[in-house]
């Protein structure tokens, strides 16, 4: 995902949830409460990788979703 974003000149901040407890807690708060993650939670998956847009305005999980956004 990082490579794709870089190759397409998309500005992003990369956060590794294993770097700190704070990063993990921030991710889990979104993952455990947001509707976008409902199917992921039901399937017992984590929900990574994902792209969060504008501090949680939207979450994207698939590269084709990101490609569609870039083309706009």
N, CA, C and O atoms as a GROMACS GRO file, in nm:
protein
  288
    1UNK      N    1   0.083  -0.118   0.000
    1UNK     CA    2   0.000   0.000   0.000
    1UNK      C    3   0.088   0.126   0.000
    1UNK      O    4   0.063   0.219  -0.076
    2UNK      N    5   0.190   0.128   0.085
    2UNK     CA    6   0.279   0.245   0.090
    2UNK      C    7   0.342   0.270  -0.045
    2UNK      O    8   0.353   0.385  -0.090
    3UNK      N    9   0.385   0.162  -0.110
    3UNK     CA   10   0.451   0.176  -0.239
    3UNK      C   11   0.356   0.235  -0.343
    3UNK      O   12   0.394   0.322  -0.421
    4UNK      N   13   0.232   0.187  -0.342
    4UNK     CA   14   0.134   0.237  -0.437
    4UNK      C   15   0.109   0.385  -0.415
    4UNK      O   16   0.106   0.461  -0.512
    5UNK      N   17   0.092   0.428  -0.291
    5UNK     CA   18   0.068   0.568  -0.262
    5UNK      C   19   0.187   0.654  -0.305
    5UNK      O   20   0.169   0.760  -0.365
    6UNK      N   21   0.307   0.608  -0.274
    6UNK     CA   22   0.427   0.683  -0.313
    6UNK      C   23   0.441   0.695  -0.464
    6UNK      O   24   0.472   0.802  -0.516
    7UNK      N   25   0.417   0.584  -0.534
    7UNK     CA   26   0.429   0.584  -0.680
    7UNK      C   27   0.329   0.678  -0.746
    7UNK      O   28   0.352   0.725  -0.857
    8UNK      N   29   0.219   0.704  -0.677
    8UNK     CA   30   0.116   0.791  -0.733
    8UNK      C   31   0.117   0.930  -0.672
    8UNK      O   32   0.020   1.004  -0.682
    9UNK      N   33   0.228   0.965  -0.608
    9UNK     CA   34   0.248   1.098  -0.550
    9UNK      C   35   0.137   1.140  -0.455
    9UNK      O   36   0.097   1.257  -0.452
   10UNK      N   37   0.087   1.044  -0.377
   10UNK     CA   38  -0.015   1.073  -0.277
   10UNK      C   39   0.056   1.104  -0.145
   10UNK      O   40   0.135   1.023  -0.095
   11UNK      N   41   0.027   1.220  -0.089
   11UNK     CA   42   0.086   1.255   0.041
   11UNK      C   43   0.017   1.173   0.149
   11UNK      O   44  -0.106   1.165   0.152
   12UNK      N   45   0.096   1.113   0.237
   12UNK     CA   46   0.040   1.033   0.343
   12UNK      C   47   0.135   1.027   0.461
   12UNK      O   48   0.254   1.052   0.449
   13UNK      N   49   0.078   0.993   0.575
   13UNK     CA   50   0.156   0.968   0.695
   13UNK      C   51   0.138   0.820   0.727
   13UNK      O   52   0.025   0.773   0.741
   14UNK      N   53   0.247   0.748   0.737
   14UNK     CA   54   0.242   0.605   0.764
   14UNK      C   55   0.255   0.583   0.914
   14UNK      O   56   0.350   0.630   0.977
   15UNK      N   57   0.160   0.511   0.971
   15UNK     CA   58   0.168   0.475   1.112
   15UNK      C   59   0.167   0.324   1.125
   15UNK      O   60   0.080   0.256   1.070
   16UNK      N   61   0.263   0.273   1.196
   16UNK     CA   62   0.271   0.130   1.224
   16UNK      C   63   0.211   0.109   1.362
   16UNK      O   64   0.262   0.162   1.461
   17UNK      N   65   0.104   0.030   1.370
   17UNK     CA   66   0.037   0.013   1.499
   17UNK      C   67   0.123  -0.064   1.599
   17UNK      O   68   0.092  -0.066   1.718
   18UNK      N   69   0.231  -0.127   1.552
   18UNK     CA   70   0.319  -0.198   1.645
   18UNK      C   71   0.429  -0.110   1.700
   18UNK      O   72   0.506  -0.152   1.786
   19UNK      N   73   0.438   0.014   1.652
   19UNK     CA   74   0.541   0.107   1.700
   19UNK      C   75   0.516   0.155   1.842
   19UNK      O   76   0.609   0.174   1.920
   20UNK      N   77   0.388   0.174   1.875
   20UNK     CA   78   0.358   0.224   2.009
   20UNK      C   79   0.218   0.182   2.051
   20UNK      O   80   0.132   0.154   1.967
   21UNK      N   81   0.196   0.180   2.179
   21UNK     CA   82   0.064   0.149   2.232
   21UNK      C   83  -0.036   0.256   2.189
   21UNK      O   84  -0.152   0.224   2.163
   22UNK      N   85   0.007   0.381   2.180
   22UNK     CA   86  -0.081   0.490   2.137
   22UNK      C   87  -0.132   0.466   1.996
   22UNK      O   88  -0.252   0.481   1.970
   23UNK      N   89  -0.043   0.429   1.903
   23UNK     CA   90  -0.086   0.400   1.766
   23UNK      C   91  -0.187   0.285   1.763
   23UNK      O   92  -0.287   0.292   1.691
   24UNK      N   93  -0.161   0.181   1.840
   24UNK     CA   94  -0.252   0.067   1.844
   24UNK      C   95  -0.388   0.108   1.900
   24UNK      O   96  -0.491   0.071   1.845
   25UNK      N   97  -0.389   0.183   2.008
   25UNK     CA   98  -0.514   0.226   2.069
   25UNK      C   99  -0.596   0.315   1.975
   25UNK      O  100  -0.718   0.302   1.969
   26UNK      N  101  -0.530   0.404   1.904
   26UNK     CA  102  -0.600   0.491   1.809
   26UNK      C  103  -0.666   0.408   1.699
   26UNK      O  104  -0.782   0.430   1.664
   27UNK      N  105  -0.591   0.311   1.646
   27UNK     CA  106  -0.647   0.225   1.541
   27UNK      C  107  -0.764   0.145   1.595
   27UNK      O  108  -0.870   0.139   1.531
   28UNK      N  109  -0.748   0.082   1.710
   28UNK     CA  110  -0.854  -0.002   1.766
   28UNK      C  111  -0.980   0.076   1.796
   28UNK      O  112  -1.091   0.023   1.783
   29UNK      N  113  -0.966   0.202   1.836
   29UNK     CA  114  -1.084   0.284   1.862
   29UNK      C  115  -1.168   0.297   1.734
   29UNK      O  116  -1.290   0.282   1.738
   30UNK      N  117  -1.102   0.324   1.622
   30UNK     CA  118  -1.173   0.333   1.495
   30UNK      C  119  -1.227   0.196   1.454
   30UNK      O  120  -1.343   0.183   1.417
   31UNK      N  121  -1.142   0.096   1.462
   31UNK     CA  122  -1.178  -0.039   1.416
   31UNK      C  123  -1.297  -0.094   1.496
   31UNK      O  124  -1.382  -0.163   1.439
   32UNK      N  125  -1.303  -0.065   1.623
   32UNK     CA  126  -1.408  -0.122   1.707
   32UNK      C  127  -1.539  -0.044   1.705
   32UNK      O  128  -1.640  -0.094   1.754
   33UNK      N  129  -1.539   0.077   1.648
   33UNK     CA  130  -1.659   0.159   1.654
   33UNK      C  131  -1.714   0.202   1.518
   33UNK      O  132  -1.830   0.242   1.509
   34UNK      N  133  -1.635   0.195   1.414
   34UNK     CA  134  -1.678   0.246   1.284
   34UNK      C  135  -1.750   0.140   1.202
   34UNK      O  136  -1.712   0.023   1.201
   35UNK      N  137  -1.856   0.183   1.133
   35UNK     CA  138  -1.936   0.093   1.050
   35UNK      C  139  -1.855   0.031   0.937
   35UNK      O  140  -1.881  -0.082   0.896
   36UNK      N  141  -1.756   0.104   0.886
   36UNK     CA  142  -1.675   0.052   0.776
   36UNK      C  143  -1.604  -0.078   0.812
   36UNK      O  144  -1.572  -0.157   0.724
   37UNK      N  145  -1.581  -0.099   0.940
   37UNK     CA  146  -1.508  -0.217   0.986
   37UNK      C  147  -1.601  -0.332   1.026
   37UNK      O  148  -1.554  -0.438   1.067
   38UNK      N  149  -1.732  -0.312   1.016
   38UNK     CA  150  -1.827  -0.412   1.066
   38UNK      C  151  -1.806  -0.550   1.004
   38UNK      O  152  -1.795  -0.650   1.075
   39UNK      N  153  -1.800  -0.557   0.872
   39UNK     CA  154  -1.781  -0.686   0.805
   39UNK      C  155  -1.645  -0.747   0.840
   39UNK      O  156  -1.632  -0.869   0.852
   40UNK      N  157  -1.546  -0.662   0.855
   40UNK     CA  158  -1.412  -0.708   0.891
   40UNK      C  159  -1.414  -0.770   1.030
   40UNK      O  160  -1.357  -0.877   1.052
   41UNK      N  161  -1.480  -0.702   1.124
   41UNK     CA  162  -1.491  -0.757   1.260
   41UNK      C  163  -1.567  -0.889   1.259
   41UNK      O  164  -1.525  -0.985   1.324
   42UNK      N  165  -1.677  -0.895   1.186
   42UNK     CA  166  -1.757  -1.018   1.180
   42UNK      C  167  -1.676  -1.135   1.126
   42UNK      O  168  -1.694  -1.249   1.168
   43UNK      N  169  -1.587  -1.106   1.032
   43UNK     CA  170  -1.504  -1.210   0.972
   43UNK      C  171  -1.384  -1.246   1.059
   43UNK      O  172  -1.308  -1.337   1.026
   44UNK      N  173  -1.367  -1.176   1.171
   44UNK     CA  174  -1.255  -1.204   1.260
   44UNK      C  175  -1.122  -1.153   1.208
   44UNK      O  176  -1.015  -1.200   1.249
   45UNK      N  177  -1.129  -1.057   1.116
   45UNK     CA  178  -1.005  -1.000   1.059
   45UNK      C  179  -0.969  -0.872   1.133
   45UNK      O  180  -1.049  -0.819   1.209
   46UNK      N  181  -0.848  -0.824   1.111
   46UNK     CA  182  -0.799  -0.705   1.180
   46UNK      C  183  -0.841  -0.576   1.110
   46UNK      O  184  -0.880  -0.480   1.176
   47UNK      N  185  -0.834  -0.573   0.978
   47UNK     CA  186  -0.869  -0.452   0.904
   47UNK      C  187  -0.749  -0.375   0.856
   47UNK      O  188  -0.757  -0.255   0.830
   48UNK      N  189  -0.638  -0.444   0.842
   48UNK     CA  190  -0.516  -0.382   0.793
   48UNK      C  191  -0.471  -0.453   0.667
   48UNK      O  192  -0.491  -0.574   0.656
   49UNK      N  193  -0.412  -0.385   0.574
   49UNK     CA  194  -0.386  -0.242   0.574
   49UNK      C  195  -0.514  -0.165   0.545
   49UNK      O  196  -0.609  -0.218   0.487
   50UNK      N  197  -0.514  -0.041   0.585
   50UNK     CA  198  -0.624   0.048   0.552
   50UNK      C  199  -0.568   0.190   0.538
   50UNK      O  200  -0.460   0.221   0.589
   51UNK      N  201  -0.644   0.272   0.469
   51UNK     CA  202  -0.607   0.412   0.453
   51UNK      C  203  -0.718   0.494   0.519
   51UNK      O  204  -0.835   0.481   0.486
   52UNK      N  205  -0.678   0.579   0.613
   52UNK     CA  206  -0.771   0.668   0.679
   52UNK      C  207  -0.757   0.805   0.614
   52UNK      O  208  -0.646   0.856   0.600
   53UNK      N  209  -0.868   0.863   0.575
   53UNK     CA  210  -0.866   0.993   0.509
   53UNK      C  211  -0.917   1.098   0.607
   53UNK      O  212  -1.021   1.082   0.671
   54UNK      N  213  -0.841   1.207   0.617
   54UNK     CA  214  -0.880   1.323   0.697
   54UNK      C  215  -0.922   1.287   0.840
   54UNK      O  216  -1.033   1.317   0.882
   55UNK      N  217  -0.833   1.226   0.911
   55UNK     CA  218  -0.853   1.195   1.054
   55UNK      C  219  -0.980   1.116   1.081
   55UNK      O  220  -1.048   1.139   1.181
   56UNK      N  221  -1.012   1.023   0.991
   56UNK     CA  222  -1.125   0.934   1.014
   56UNK      C  223  -1.250   0.967   0.937
   56UNK      O  224  -1.356   0.908   0.962
   57UNK      N  225  -1.241   1.059   0.844
   57UNK     CA  226  -1.358   1.093   0.762
   57UNK      C  227  -1.404   0.973   0.679
   57UNK      O  228  -1.524   0.952   0.659
   58UNK      N  229  -1.308   0.897   0.632
   58UNK     CA  230  -1.337   0.780   0.548
   58UNK      C  231  -1.223   0.681   0.562
   58UNK      O  232  -1.108   0.719   0.588
   59UNK      N  233  -1.255   0.552   0.546
   59UNK     CA  234  -1.154   0.447   0.549
   59UNK      C  235  -1.162   0.368   0.420
   59UNK      O  236  -1.271   0.335   0.372
   60UNK      N  237  -1.047   0.338   0.363
   60UNK     CA  238  -1.039   0.259   0.240
   60UNK      C  239  -0.955   0.136   0.269
   60UNK      O  240  -0.855   0.143   0.341
   61UNK      N  241  -0.996   0.023   0.213
   61UNK     CA  242  -0.928  -0.104   0.241
   61UNK      C  243  -0.867  -0.168   0.117
   61UNK      O  244  -0.775  -0.250   0.128
   62UNK      N  245  -0.918  -0.133   0.002
   62UNK     CA  246  -0.873  -0.198  -0.121
   62UNK      C  247  -0.803  -0.098  -0.211
   62UNK      O  248  -0.839   0.020  -0.216
   63UNK      N  249  -0.703  -0.145  -0.282
   63UNK     CA  250  -0.627  -0.057  -0.371
   63UNK      C  251  -0.716   0.004  -0.478
   63UNK      O  252  -0.696   0.119  -0.516
   64UNK      N  253  -0.815  -0.071  -0.527
   64UNK     CA  254  -0.902  -0.016  -0.632
   64UNK      C  255  -0.985   0.101  -0.580
   64UNK      O  256  -1.020   0.190  -0.657
   65UNK      N  257  -1.018   0.102  -0.450
   65UNK     CA  258  -1.089   0.216  -0.391
   65UNK      C  259  -0.999   0.340  -0.392
   65UNK      O  260  -1.045   0.451  -0.419
   66UNK      N  261  -0.874   0.320  -0.362
   66UNK     CA  262  -0.778   0.430  -0.359
   66UNK      C  263  -0.753   0.480  -0.501
   66UNK      O  264  -0.745   0.601  -0.524
   67UNK      N  265  -0.741   0.388  -0.595
   67UNK     CA  266  -0.722   0.427  -0.735
   67UNK      C  267  -0.838   0.513  -0.784
   67UNK      O  268  -0.817   0.613  -0.852
   68UNK      N  269  -0.960   0.476  -0.748
   68UNK     CA  270  -1.078   0.554  -0.790
   68UNK      C  271  -1.074   0.692  -0.729
   68UNK      O  272  -1.112   0.789  -0.795
   69UNK      N  273  -1.030   0.704  -0.606
   69UNK     CA  274  -1.021   0.834  -0.539
   69UNK      C  275  -0.914   0.922  -0.604
   69UNK      O  276  -0.933   1.042  -0.620
   70UNK      N  277  -0.802   0.863  -0.641
   70UNK     CA  278  -0.692   0.937  -0.704
   70UNK      C  279  -0.736   0.993  -0.839
   70UNK      O  280  -0.698   1.103  -0.877
   71UNK      N  281  -0.816   0.917  -0.912
   71UNK     CA  282  -0.857   0.958  -1.046
   71UNK      C  283  -0.958   1.071  -1.045
   71UNK      O  284  -0.981   1.133  -1.149
   72UNK      N  285  -1.019   1.101  -0.930
   72UNK     CA  286  -1.119   1.208  -0.922
   72UNK      C  287  -1.056   1.343  -0.939
   72UNK      O  288  -1.126   1.444  -0.935
   0.00000   0.00000   0.00000
